Amino acid sequence: VMNLIESIQSCTAMNTEIILMELLDFKWMPFIPYPLSKIASWKSRALQSEMENIVKHYQECGHCGKSCIVKMAYLPPVEEILQDKSHHTLNHIKCSKELNDLQLGDFFADDGFHPAKHGNIVIGKILASTYTSKYY
């Protein structure tokens, strides 16, 4: 992740913001069966922790030649979105039946791993919100 950030910084203008998307806990991936999902969850949380440490490092550092504007975009908890049908990330759904029938699979592609459908919209809203935020 650090190498990726440095690579991006080397070919961008000064003060370019780099936004890393939080990893979704793999326990929410529809295609990963239990107990494998539990193990994958541990790994994804460990990698997320490392990513947060790297972002914190860049936010506190002064060693790079360009200003280090690195942010982490955090997804709302999946269970929060599924339980609260009035969640702000779902305000694009105008049909109340579609909103009430919303399930985890409606956020993923047919492979059960990659975001699609409502998942892409939620991710877009979170990235836009993070970009416009003045706070880390």
LOLUMVO-345965 format. One record per atom (N, C-alpha, C): residue in one letter; chain; atom name; x negated, y negated, z negated. Coordinates in nm, 3 decimals, always signed. Layout:
// residues N
+------+-------+------+---------+---------+---------+
! rest ! kette ! atom !       X !       Y !       Z !
+------+-------+------+---------+---------+---------+
!    A !     A !   CA !       X !       Y !       Z !
...
+------+-------+------+---------+---------+---------+
// end
This chain:
// residues 136
+------+-------+------+---------+---------+---------+
! rest ! kette ! atom !       X !       Y !       Z !
+------+-------+------+---------+---------+---------+
!    V !     A !    N !  -0.084 !  +0.119 !  +0.000 !
!    V !     A !   CA !  +0.000 !  +0.000 !  +0.000 !
!    V !     A !    C !  -0.088 !  -0.125 !  +0.000 !
!    M !     A !    N !  -0.193 !  -0.122 !  -0.080 !
!    M !     A !   CA !  -0.283 !  -0.238 !  -0.084 !
!    M !     A !    C !  -0.349 !  -0.259 !  +0.053 !
!    N !     A !    N !  -0.391 !  -0.150 !  +0.117 !
!    N !     A !   CA !  -0.451 !  -0.162 !  +0.250 !
!    N !     A !    C !  -0.351 !  -0.216 !  +0.351 !
!    L !     A !    N !  -0.226 !  -0.174 !  +0.340 !
!    L !     A !   CA !  -0.122 !  -0.223 !  +0.430 !
!    L !     A !    C !  -0.102 !  -0.373 !  +0.411 !
!    I !     A !    N !  -0.095 !  -0.418 !  +0.288 !
!    I !     A !   CA !  -0.078 !  -0.561 !  +0.260 !
!    I !     A !    C !  -0.196 !  -0.640 !  +0.315 !
!    E !     A !    N !  -0.317 !  -0.591 !  +0.292 !
!    E !     A !   CA !  -0.436 !  -0.661 !  +0.342 !
!    E !     A !    C !  -0.439 !  -0.665 !  +0.494 !
!    S !     A !    N !  -0.394 !  -0.559 !  +0.556 !
!    S !     A !   CA !  -0.388 !  -0.555 !  +0.702 !
!    S !     A !    C !  -0.288 !  -0.657 !  +0.756 !
!    I !     A !    N !  -0.174 !  -0.666 !  +0.691 !
!    I !     A !   CA !  -0.073 !  -0.765 !  +0.732 !
!    I !     A !    C !  -0.126 !  -0.906 !  +0.712 !
!    Q !     A !    N !  -0.191 !  -0.930 !  +0.597 !
!    Q !     A !   CA !  -0.245 !  -1.063 !  +0.569 !
!    Q !     A !    C !  -0.351 !  -1.104 !  +0.670 !
!    S !     A !    N !  -0.427 !  -1.008 !  +0.719 !
!    S !     A !   CA !  -0.536 !  -1.041 !  +0.811 !
!    S !     A !    C !  -0.486 !  -1.093 !  +0.946 !
!    C !     A !    N !  -0.361 !  -1.066 !  +0.978 !
!    C !     A !   CA !  -0.311 !  -1.110 !  +1.109 !
!    C !     A !    C !  -0.188 !  -1.201 !  +1.097 !
!    T !     A !    N !  -0.173 !  -1.266 !  +0.982 !
!    T !     A !   CA !  -0.061 !  -1.358 !  +0.964 !
!    T !     A !    C !  -0.111 !  -1.495 !  +0.923 !
!    A !     A !    N !  -0.022 !  -1.590 !  +0.931 !
!    A !     A !   CA !  -0.055 !  -1.728 !  +0.892 !
!    A !     A !    C !  -0.061 !  -1.739 !  +0.740 !
!    M !     A !    N !  -0.123 !  -1.846 !  +0.696 !
!    M !     A !   CA !  -0.133 !  -1.872 !  +0.552 !
!    M !     A !    C !  +0.008 !  -1.887 !  +0.493 !
!    N !     A !    N !  +0.024 !  -1.840 !  +0.373 !
!    N !     A !   CA !  +0.150 !  -1.847 !  +0.300 !
!    N !     A !    C !  +0.264 !  -1.762 !  +0.359 !
!    T !     A !    N !  +0.230 !  -1.666 !  +0.443 !
!    T !     A !   CA !  +0.331 !  -1.573 !  +0.492 !
!    T !     A !    C !  +0.376 !  -1.484 !  +0.377 !
!    E !     A !    N !  +0.506 !  -1.470 !  +0.362 !
!    E !     A !   CA !  +0.558 !  -1.384 !  +0.255 !
!    E !     A !    C !  +0.564 !  -1.240 !  +0.304 !
!    I !     A !    N !  +0.518 !  -1.151 !  +0.219 !
!    I !     A !   CA !  +0.527 !  -1.008 !  +0.246 !
!    I !     A !    C !  +0.622 !  -0.950 !  +0.142 !
!    I !     A !    N !  +0.725 !  -0.883 !  +0.190 !
!    I !     A !   CA !  +0.825 !  -0.826 !  +0.100 !
!    I !     A !    C !  +0.821 !  -0.675 !  +0.112 !
!    L !     A !    N !  +0.795 !  -0.609 !  -0.001 !
!    L !     A !   CA !  +0.799 !  -0.463 !  -0.007 !
!    L !     A !    C !  +0.936 !  -0.421 !  -0.059 !
!    M !     A !    N !  +0.997 !  -0.326 !  +0.007 !
!    M !     A !   CA !  +1.126 !  -0.275 !  -0.038 !
!    M !     A !    C !  +1.105 !  -0.167 !  -0.141 !
!    E !     A !    N !  +1.177 !  -0.179 !  -0.251 !
!    E !     A !   CA !  +1.173 !  -0.077 !  -0.355 !
!    E !     A !    C !  +1.207 !  +0.059 !  -0.294 !
!    L !     A !    N !  +1.144 !  +0.162 !  -0.344 !
!    L !     A !   CA !  +1.178 !  +0.297 !  -0.300 !
!    L !     A !    C !  +1.306 !  +0.342 !  -0.367 !
!    L !     A !    N !  +1.394 !  +0.396 !  -0.291 !
!    L !     A !   CA !  +1.514 !  +0.455 !  -0.348 !
!    L !     A !    C !  +1.473 !  +0.582 !  -0.420 !
!    D !     A !    N !  +1.522 !  +0.599 !  -0.540 !
!    D !     A !   CA !  +1.494 !  +0.722 !  -0.615 !
!    D !     A !    C !  +1.544 !  +0.840 !  -0.532 !
!    F !     A !    N !  +1.456 !  +0.934 !  -0.506 !
!    F !     A !   CA !  +1.489 !  +1.046 !  -0.417 !
!    F !     A !    C !  +1.600 !  +1.135 !  -0.469 !
!    K !     A !    N !  +1.640 !  +1.117 !  -0.594 !
!    K !     A !   CA !  +1.753 !  +1.197 !  -0.643 !
!    K !     A !    C !  +1.881 !  +1.159 !  -0.570 !
!    W !     A !    N !  +1.883 !  +1.042 !  -0.505 !
!    W !     A !   CA !  +2.002 !  +0.997 !  -0.433 !
!    W !     A !    C !  +2.003 !  +1.040 !  -0.288 !
!    M !     A !    N !  +1.898 !  +1.103 !  -0.239 !
!    M !     A !   CA !  +1.894 !  +1.146 !  -0.100 !
!    M !     A !    C !  +1.985 !  +1.267 !  -0.081 !
!    P !     A !    N !  +2.089 !  +1.254 !  +0.000 !
!    P !     A !   CA !  +2.185 !  +1.363 !  +0.014 !
!    P !     A !    C !  +2.126 !  +1.494 !  +0.065 !
!    F !     A !    N !  +2.018 !  +1.487 !  +0.142 !
!    F !     A !   CA !  +1.967 !  +1.610 !  +0.202 !
!    F !     A !    C !  +1.874 !  +1.691 !  +0.110 !
!    I !     A !    N !  +1.831 !  +1.634 !  -0.001 !
!    I !     A !   CA !  +1.738 !  +1.704 !  -0.089 !
!    I !     A !    C !  +1.819 !  +1.780 !  -0.196 !
!    P !     A !    N !  +1.814 !  +1.912 !  -0.193 !
!    P !     A !   CA !  +1.892 !  +1.990 !  -0.291 !
!    P !     A !    C !  +1.826 !  +1.990 !  -0.429 !
!    Y !     A !    N !  +1.909 !  +2.010 !  -0.531 !
!    Y !     A !   CA !  +1.858 !  +2.027 !  -0.667 !
!    Y !     A !    C !  +1.799 !  +2.167 !  -0.675 !
!    P !     A !    N !  +1.687 !  +2.192 !  -0.739 !
!    P !     A !   CA !  +1.605 !  +2.110 !  -0.828 !
!    P !     A !    C !  +1.494 !  +2.033 !  -0.756 !
!    L !     A !    N !  +1.481 !  +2.052 !  -0.623 !
!    L !     A !   CA !  +1.378 !  +1.979 !  -0.549 !
!    L !     A !    C !  +1.399 !  +1.828 !  -0.562 !
!    S !     A !    N !  +1.524 !  +1.785 !  -0.568 !
!    S !     A !   CA !  +1.552 !  +1.642 !  -0.581 !
!    S !     A !    C !  +1.497 !  +1.586 !  -0.712 !
!    K !     A !    N !  +1.495 !  +1.668 !  -0.815 !
!    K !     A !   CA !  +1.442 !  +1.624 !  -0.946 !
!    K !     A !    C !  +1.291 !  +1.600 !  -0.935 !
!    I !     A !    N !  +1.220 !  +1.690 !  -0.870 !
!    I !     A !   CA !  +1.075 !  +1.676 !  -0.852 !
!    I !     A !    C !  +1.045 !  +1.557 !  -0.761 !
!    A !     A !    N !  +1.119 !  +1.546 !  -0.652 !
!    A !     A !   CA !  +1.100 !  +1.433 !  -0.560 !
!    A !     A !    C !  +1.130 !  +1.300 !  -0.631 !
!    S !     A !    N !  +1.225 !  +1.302 !  -0.723 !
!    S !     A !   CA !  +1.259 !  +1.184 !  -0.800 !
!    S !     A !    C !  +1.141 !  +1.139 !  -0.886 !
!    W !     A !    N !  +1.075 !  +1.233 !  -0.951 !
!    W !     A !   CA !  +0.958 !  +1.200 !  -1.032 !
!    W !     A !    C !  +0.851 !  +1.134 !  -0.946 !
!    K !     A !    N !  +0.828 !  +1.192 !  -0.829 !
!    K !     A !   CA !  +0.724 !  +1.141 !  -0.738 !
!    K !     A !    C !  +0.761 !  +1.001 !  -0.686 !
!    S !     A !    N !  +0.887 !  +0.982 !  -0.648 !
!    S !     A !   CA !  +0.926 !  +0.851 !  -0.595 !
!    S !     A !    C !  +0.918 !  +0.743 !  -0.702 !
!    R !     A !    N !  +0.952 !  +0.776 !  -0.826 !
!    R !     A !   CA !  +0.942 !  +0.678 !  -0.935 !
!    R !     A !    C !  +0.796 !  +0.645 !  -0.964 !
!    A !     A !    N !  +0.707 !  +0.745 !  -0.955 !
!    A !     A !   CA !  +0.564 !  +0.720 !  -0.978 !
!    A !     A !    C !  +0.508 !  +0.629 !  -0.869 !
!    L !     A !    N !  +0.545 !  +0.655 !  -0.744 !
!    L !     A !   CA !  +0.499 !  +0.570 !  -0.635 !
!    L !     A !    C !  +0.556 !  +0.429 !  -0.648 !
!    Q !     A !    N !  +0.681 !  +0.419 !  -0.690 !
!    Q !     A !   CA !  +0.742 !  +0.287 !  -0.711 !
!    Q !     A !    C !  +0.665 !  +0.209 !  -0.817 !
!    S !     A !    N !  +0.627 !  +0.275 !  -0.923 !
!    S !     A !   CA !  +0.550 !  +0.211 !  -1.029 !
!    S !     A !    C !  +0.417 !  +0.158 !  -0.976 !
!    E !     A !    N !  +0.350 !  +0.238 !  -0.893 !
!    E !     A !   CA !  +0.224 !  +0.195 !  -0.833 !
!    E !     A !    C !  +0.245 !  +0.074 !  -0.742 !
!    M !     A !    N !  +0.353 !  +0.077 !  -0.664 !
!    M !     A !   CA !  +0.382 !  -0.037 !  -0.576 !
!    M !     A !    C !  +0.405 !  -0.163 !  -0.658 !
!    E !     A !    N !  +0.478 !  -0.151 !  -0.770 !
!    E !     A !   CA !  +0.502 !  -0.267 !  -0.855 !
!    E !     A !    C !  +0.372 !  -0.322 !  -0.914 !
!    N !     A !    N !  +0.281 !  -0.234 !  -0.951 !
!    N !     A !   CA !  +0.150 !  -0.278 !  -1.002 !
!    N !     A !    C !  +0.072 !  -0.353 !  -0.896 !
!    I !     A !    N !  +0.079 !  -0.307 !  -0.772 !
!    I !     A !   CA !  +0.008 !  -0.374 !  -0.663 !
!    I !     A !    C !  +0.069 !  -0.511 !  -0.637 !
!    V !     A !    N !  +0.202 !  -0.520 !  -0.636 !
!    V !     A !   CA !  +0.268 !  -0.649 !  -0.616 !
!    V !     A !    C !  +0.231 !  -0.745 !  -0.729 !
!    K !     A !    N !  +0.231 !  -0.696 !  -0.851 !
!    K !     A !   CA !  +0.194 !  -0.778 !  -0.966 !
!    K !     A !    C !  +0.049 !  -0.827 !  -0.951 !
!    H !     A !    N !  -0.039 !  -0.739 !  -0.906 !
!    H !     A !   CA !  -0.179 !  -0.777 !  -0.883 !
!    H !     A !    C !  -0.187 !  -0.893 !  -0.785 !
!    Y !     A !    N !  -0.115 !  -0.883 !  -0.673 !
!    Y !     A !   CA !  -0.120 !  -0.989 !  -0.573 !
!    Y !     A !    C !  -0.057 !  -1.118 !  -0.623 !
!    Q !     A !    N !  +0.044 !  -1.107 !  -0.708 !
!    Q !     A !   CA !  +0.107 !  -1.227 !  -0.761 !
!    Q !     A !    C !  +0.016 !  -1.299 !  -0.860 !
!    E !     A !    N !  -0.072 !  -1.225 !  -0.925 !
!    E !     A !   CA !  -0.161 !  -1.284 !  -1.025 !
!    E !     A !    C !  -0.300 !  -1.316 !  -0.972 !
!    C !     A !    N !  -0.333 !  -1.265 !  -0.854 !
!    C !     A !   CA !  -0.471 !  -1.277 !  -0.805 !
!    C !     A !    C !  -0.499 !  -1.412 !  -0.743 !
!    G !     A !    N !  -0.623 !  -1.437 !  -0.727 !
!    G !     A !   CA !  -0.666 !  -1.555 !  -0.656 !
!    G !     A !    C !  -0.784 !  -1.519 !  -0.567 !
!    H !     A !    N !  -0.804 !  -1.388 !  -0.548 !
!    H !     A !   CA !  -0.926 !  -1.344 !  -0.479 !
!    H !     A !    C !  -0.916 !  -1.347 !  -0.327 !
!    C !     A !    N !  -0.794 !  -1.349 !  -0.273 !
!    C !     A !   CA !  -0.787 !  -1.343 !  -0.128 !
!    C !     A !    C !  -0.795 !  -1.482 !  -0.067 !
!    G !     A !    N !  -0.839 !  -1.488 !  +0.055 !
!    G !     A !   CA !  -0.858 !  -1.616 !  +0.121 !
!    G !     A !    C !  -0.728 !  -1.688 !  +0.151 !
!    K !     A !    N !  -0.621 !  -1.616 !  +0.166 !
!    K !     A !   CA !  -0.492 !  -1.677 !  +0.192 !
!    K !     A !    C !  -0.410 !  -1.674 !  +0.063 !
!    S !     A !    N !  -0.308 !  -1.756 !  +0.058 !
!    S !     A !   CA !  -0.219 !  -1.749 !  -0.056 !
!    S !     A !    C !  -0.152 !  -1.612 !  -0.056 !
!    C !     A !    N !  -0.143 !  -1.553 !  -0.171 !
!    C !     A !   CA !  -0.086 !  -1.419 !  -0.184 !
!    C !     A !    C !  +0.061 !  -1.430 !  -0.221 !
!    I !     A !    N !  +0.146 !  -1.421 !  -0.123 !
!    I !     A !   CA !  +0.289 !  -1.425 !  -0.149 !
!    I !     A !    C !  +0.344 !  -1.286 !  -0.120 !
!    V !     A !    N !  +0.347 !  -1.205 !  -0.222 !
!    V !     A !   CA !  +0.395 !  -1.068 !  -0.209 !
!    V !     A !    C !  +0.509 !  -1.051 !  -0.308 !
!    K !     A !    N !  +0.623 !  -1.005 !  -0.259 !
!    K !     A !   CA !  +0.741 !  -0.986 !  -0.342 !
!    K !     A !    C !  +0.790 !  -0.842 !  -0.331 !
!    M !     A !    N !  +0.864 !  -0.801 !  -0.432 !
!    M !     A !   CA !  +0.928 !  -0.670 !  -0.430 !
!    M !     A !    C !  +1.079 !  -0.694 !  -0.421 !
!    A !     A !    N !  +1.142 !  -0.632 !  -0.324 !
!    A !     A !   CA !  +1.288 !  -0.639 !  -0.310 !
!    A !     A !    C !  +1.347 !  -0.518 !  -0.382 !
!    Y !     A !    N !  +1.432 !  -0.545 !  -0.479 !
!    Y !     A !   CA !  +1.490 !  -0.437 !  -0.559 !
!    Y !     A !    C !  +1.633 !  -0.407 !  -0.516 !
!    L !     A !    N !  +1.659 !  -0.280 !  -0.495 !
!    L !     A !   CA !  +1.793 !  -0.235 !  -0.462 !
!    L !     A !    C !  +1.876 !  -0.222 !  -0.588 !
!    P !     A !    N !  +2.004 !  -0.256 !  -0.581 !
!    P !     A !   CA !  +2.088 !  -0.229 !  -0.698 !
!    P !     A !    C !  +2.100 !  -0.079 !  -0.716 !
!    P !     A !    N !  +2.120 !  -0.032 !  -0.838 !
!    P !     A !   CA !  +2.135 !  +0.112 !  -0.859 !
!    P !     A !    C !  +2.250 !  +0.168 !  -0.775 !
!    V !     A !    N !  +2.226 !  +0.281 !  -0.713 !
!    V !     A !   CA !  +2.326 !  +0.344 !  -0.626 !
!    V !     A !    C !  +2.457 !  +0.365 !  -0.700 !
!    E !     A !    N !  +2.448 !  +0.414 !  -0.823 !
!    E !     A !   CA !  +2.571 !  +0.442 !  -0.898 !
!    E !     A !    C !  +2.649 !  +0.313 !  -0.924 !
!    E !     A !    N !  +2.579 !  +0.202 !  -0.938 !
!    E !     A !   CA !  +2.646 !  +0.072 !  -0.958 !
!    E !     A !    C !  +2.727 !  +0.034 !  -0.834 !
!    I !     A !    N !  +2.667 !  +0.052 !  -0.718 !
!    I !     A !   CA !  +2.736 !  +0.019 !  -0.593 !
!    I !     A !    C !  +2.857 !  +0.110 !  -0.573 !
!    L !     A !    N !  +2.841 !  +0.238 !  -0.599 !
!    L !     A !   CA !  +2.951 !  +0.332 !  -0.577 !
!    L !     A !    C !  +3.064 !  +0.316 !  -0.678 !
!    Q !     A !    N !  +3.032 !  +0.275 !  -0.800 !
!    Q !     A !   CA !  +3.135 !  +0.259 !  -0.902 !
!    Q !     A !    C !  +3.205 !  +0.124 !  -0.892 !
!    D !     A !    N !  +3.131 !  +0.019 !  -0.856 !
!    D !     A !   CA !  +3.187 !  -0.115 !  -0.850 !
!    D !     A !    C !  +3.213 !  -0.152 !  -0.705 !
!    K !     A !    N !  +3.333 !  -0.125 !  -0.660 !
!    K !     A !   CA !  +3.368 !  -0.149 !  -0.519 !
!    K !     A !    C !  +3.372 !  -0.298 !  -0.485 !
!    S !     A !    N !  +3.363 !  -0.384 !  -0.588 !
!    S !     A !   CA !  +3.357 !  -0.529 !  -0.561 !
!    S !     A !    C !  +3.213 !  -0.580 !  -0.565 !
!    H !     A !    N !  +3.116 !  -0.487 !  -0.563 !
!    H !     A !   CA !  +2.975 !  -0.525 !  -0.567 !
!    H !     A !    C !  +2.944 !  -0.619 !  -0.450 !
!    H !     A !    N !  +2.867 !  -0.722 !  -0.477 !
!    H !     A !   CA !  +2.841 !  -0.825 !  -0.375 !
!    H !     A !    C !  +2.776 !  -0.770 !  -0.248 !
!    T !     A !    N !  +2.708 !  -0.658 !  -0.255 !
!    T !     A !   CA !  +2.646 !  -0.602 !  -0.135 !
!    T !     A !    C !  +2.748 !  -0.534 !  -0.045 !
!    L !     A !    N !  +2.871 !  -0.518 !  -0.093 !
!    L !     A !   CA !  +2.976 !  -0.452 !  -0.014 !
!    L !     A !    C !  +3.078 !  -0.552 !  +0.041 !
!    N !     A !    N !  +3.050 !  -0.682 !  +0.027 !
!    N !     A !   CA !  +3.150 !  -0.780 !  +0.070 !
!    N !     A !    C !  +3.171 !  -0.785 !  +0.221 !
!    H !     A !    N !  +3.092 !  -0.710 !  +0.297 !
!    H !     A !   CA !  +3.112 !  -0.702 !  +0.441 !
!    H !     A !    C !  +3.225 !  -0.606 !  +0.478 !
!    I !     A !    N !  +3.268 !  -0.523 !  +0.383 !
!    I !     A !   CA !  +3.375 !  -0.427 !  +0.409 !
!    I !     A !    C !  +3.509 !  -0.495 !  +0.380 !
!    K !     A !    N !  +3.586 !  -0.516 !  +0.482 !
!    K !     A !   CA !  +3.712 !  -0.589 !  +0.467 !
!    K !     A !    C !  +3.832 !  -0.496 !  +0.448 !
!    C !     A !    N !  +3.821 !  -0.374 !  +0.491 !
!    C !     A !   CA !  +3.932 !  -0.279 !  +0.481 !
!    C !     A !    C !  +3.930 !  -0.212 !  +0.343 !
!    S !     A !    N !  +4.036 !  -0.230 !  +0.266 !
!    S !     A !   CA !  +4.038 !  -0.176 !  +0.129 !
!    S !     A !    C !  +4.034 !  -0.023 !  +0.128 !
!    K !     A !    N !  +4.093 !  +0.042 !  +0.229 !
!    K !     A !   CA !  +4.088 !  +0.188 !  +0.234 !
!    K !     A !    C !  +3.944 !  +0.236 !  +0.255 !
!    E !     A !    N !  +3.874 !  +0.171 !  +0.347 !
!    E !     A !   CA !  +3.734 !  +0.207 !  +0.371 !
!    E !     A !    C !  +3.651 !  +0.185 !  +0.244 !
!    L !     A !    N !  +3.675 !  +0.077 !  +0.175 !
!    L !     A !   CA !  +3.604 !  +0.046 !  +0.053 !
!    L !     A !    C !  +3.633 !  +0.150 !  -0.055 !
!    N !     A !    N !  +3.757 !  +0.187 !  -0.072 !
!    N !     A !   CA !  +3.795 !  +0.287 !  -0.173 !
!    N !     A !    C !  +3.742 !  +0.426 !  -0.141 !
!    D !     A !    N !  +3.729 !  +0.457 !  -0.012 !
!    D !     A !   CA !  +3.682 !  +0.589 !  +0.030 !
!    D !     A !    C !  +3.529 !  +0.598 !  +0.039 !
!    L !     A !    N !  +3.460 !  +0.490 !  +0.008 !
!    L !     A !   CA !  +3.314 !  +0.484 !  +0.022 !
!    L !     A !    C !  +3.245 !  +0.591 !  -0.061 !
!    Q !     A !    N !  +3.152 !  +0.664 !  +0.004 !
!    Q !     A !   CA !  +3.075 !  +0.769 !  -0.062 !
!    Q !     A !    C !  +2.928 !  +0.751 !  -0.031 !
!    L !     A !    N !  +2.845 !  +0.824 !  -0.104 !
!    L !     A !   CA !  +2.700 !  +0.815 !  -0.088 !
!    L !     A !    C !  +2.657 !  +0.835 !  +0.057 !
!    G !     A !    N !  +2.715 !  +0.931 !  +0.125 !
!    G !     A !   CA !  +2.679 !  +0.961 !  +0.264 !
!    G !     A !    C !  +2.703 !  +0.846 !  +0.359 !
!    D !     A !    N !  +2.788 !  +0.751 !  +0.321 !
!    D !     A !   CA !  +2.818 !  +0.637 !  +0.407 !
!    D !     A !    C !  +2.702 !  +0.537 !  +0.413 !
!    F !     A !    N !  +2.598 !  +0.560 !  +0.335 !
!    F !     A !   CA !  +2.482 !  +0.472 !  +0.335 !
!    F !     A !    C !  +2.363 !  +0.533 !  +0.410 !
!    F !     A !    N !  +2.380 !  +0.656 !  +0.458 !
!    F !     A !   CA !  +2.269 !  +0.728 !  +0.521 !
!    F !     A !    C !  +2.305 !  +0.774 !  +0.662 !
!    A !     A !    N !  +2.199 !  +0.797 !  +0.740 !
!    A !     A !   CA !  +2.216 !  +0.855 !  +0.873 !
!    A !     A !    C !  +2.255 !  +1.002 !  +0.857 !
!    D !     A !    N !  +2.283 !  +1.067 !  +0.967 !
!    D !     A !   CA !  +2.323 !  +1.208 !  +0.963 !
!    D !     A !    C !  +2.216 !  +1.298 !  +0.903 !
!    D !     A !    N !  +2.090 !  +1.253 !  +0.904 !
!    D !     A !   CA !  +1.984 !  +1.337 !  +0.846 !
!    D !     A !    C !  +1.984 !  +1.334 !  +0.693 !
!    G !     A !    N !  +2.066 !  +1.246 !  +0.632 !
!    G !     A !   CA !  +2.077 !  +1.240 !  +0.487 !
!    G !     A !    C !  +1.955 !  +1.179 !  +0.419 !
!    F !     A !    N !  +1.868 !  +1.117 !  +0.496 !
!    F !     A !   CA !  +1.745 !  +1.060 !  +0.442 !
!    F !     A !    C !  +1.730 !  +0.912 !  +0.478 !
!    H !     A !    N !  +1.742 !  +0.882 !  +0.605 !
!    H !     A !   CA !  +1.720 !  +0.745 !  +0.651 !
!    H !     A !    C !  +1.846 !  +0.660 !  +0.629 !
!    P !     A !    N !  +1.826 !  +0.534 !  +0.591 !
!    P !     A !   CA !  +1.942 !  +0.448 !  +0.572 !
!    P !     A !    C !  +2.010 !  +0.421 !  +0.706 !
!    A !     A !    N !  +2.139 !  +0.410 !  +0.703 !
!    A !     A !   CA !  +2.219 !  +0.377 !  +0.821 !
!    A !     A !    C !  +2.353 !  +0.325 !  +0.771 !
!    K !     A !    N !  +2.437 !  +0.291 !  +0.863 !
!    K !     A !   CA !  +2.571 !  +0.246 !  +0.831 !
!    K !     A !    C !  +2.565 !  +0.135 !  +0.726 !
!    H !     A !    N !  +2.632 !  +0.154 !  +0.614 !
!    H !     A !   CA !  +2.636 !  +0.052 !  +0.509 !
!    H !     A !    C !  +2.499 !  +0.037 !  +0.441 !
!    G !     A !    N !  +2.418 !  +0.140 !  +0.445 !
!    G !     A !   CA !  +2.284 !  +0.133 !  +0.384 !
!    G !     A !    C !  +2.199 !  +0.025 !  +0.448 !
!    N !     A !    N !  +2.203 !  +0.015 !  +0.580 !
!    N !     A !   CA !  +2.125 !  -0.089 !  +0.648 !
!    N !     A !    C !  +2.175 !  -0.228 !  +0.613 !
!    I !     A !    N !  +2.305 !  -0.243 !  +0.599 !
!    I !     A !   CA !  +2.361 !  -0.374 !  +0.566 !
!    I !     A !    C !  +2.319 !  -0.414 !  +0.424 !
!    V !     A !    N !  +2.328 !  -0.321 !  +0.330 !
!    V !     A !   CA !  +2.287 !  -0.349 !  +0.192 !
!    V !     A !    C !  +2.139 !  -0.386 !  +0.187 !
!    I !     A !    N !  +2.055 !  -0.309 !  +0.256 !
!    I !     A !   CA !  +1.911 !  -0.338 !  +0.259 !
!    I !     A !    C !  +1.887 !  -0.477 !  +0.319 !
!    G !     A !    N !  +1.954 !  -0.510 !  +0.426 !
!    G !     A !   CA !  +1.939 !  -0.641 !  +0.488 !
!    G !     A !    C !  +1.976 !  -0.754 !  +0.392 !
!    K !     A !    N !  +2.084 !  -0.735 !  +0.318 !
!    K !     A !   CA !  +2.126 !  -0.837 !  +0.221 !
!    K !     A !    C !  +2.024 !  -0.853 !  +0.110 !
!    I !     A !    N !  +1.969 !  -0.742 !  +0.063 !
!    I !     A !   CA !  +1.870 !  -0.747 !  -0.045 !
!    I !     A !    C !  +1.741 !  -0.814 !  +0.004 !
!    L !     A !    N !  +1.697 !  -0.780 !  +0.125 !
!    L !     A !   CA !  +1.576 !  -0.843 !  +0.180 !
!    L !     A !    C !  +1.597 !  -0.994 !  +0.199 !
!    A !     A !    N !  +1.713 !  -1.033 !  +0.251 !
!    A !     A !   CA !  +1.741 !  -1.175 !  +0.271 !
!    A !     A !    C !  +1.745 !  -1.249 !  +0.138 !
!    S !     A !    N !  +1.807 !  -1.187 !  +0.039 !
!    S !     A !   CA !  +1.815 !  -1.248 !  -0.093 !
!    S !     A !    C !  +1.676 !  -1.264 !  -0.155 !
!    T !     A !    N !  +1.591 !  -1.162 !  -0.139 !
!    T !     A !   CA !  +1.455 !  -1.169 !  -0.191 !
!    T !     A !    C !  +1.375 !  -1.276 !  -0.121 !
!    Y !     A !    N !  +1.391 !  -1.285 !  +0.011 !
!    Y !     A !   CA !  +1.318 !  -1.385 !  +0.090 !
!    Y !     A !    C !  +1.355 !  -1.527 !  +0.047 !
!    T !     A !    N !  +1.482 !  -1.550 !  +0.022 !
!    T !     A !   CA !  +1.526 !  -1.685 !  -0.012 !
!    T !     A !    C !  +1.507 !  -1.718 !  -0.160 !
!    S !     A !    N !  +1.476 !  -1.618 !  -0.241 !
!    S !     A !   CA !  +1.456 !  -1.638 !  -0.384 !
!    S !     A !    C !  +1.325 !  -1.711 !  -0.409 !
!    K !     A !    N !  +1.327 !  -1.801 !  -0.504 !
!    K !     A !   CA !  +1.204 !  -1.873 !  -0.540 !
!    K !     A !    C !  +1.132 !  -1.801 !  -0.654 !
!    Y !     A !    N !  +1.195 !  -1.698 !  -0.705 !
!    Y !     A !   CA !  +1.138 !  -1.626 !  -0.819 !
!    Y !     A !    C !  +1.098 !  -1.487 !  -0.778 !
!    Y !     A !    N !  +0.996 !  -1.435 !  -0.842 !
!    Y !     A !   CA !  +0.954 !  -1.298 !  -0.816 !
!    Y !     A !    C !  +1.033 !  -1.209 !  -0.906 !
+------+-------+------+---------+---------+---------+
// end
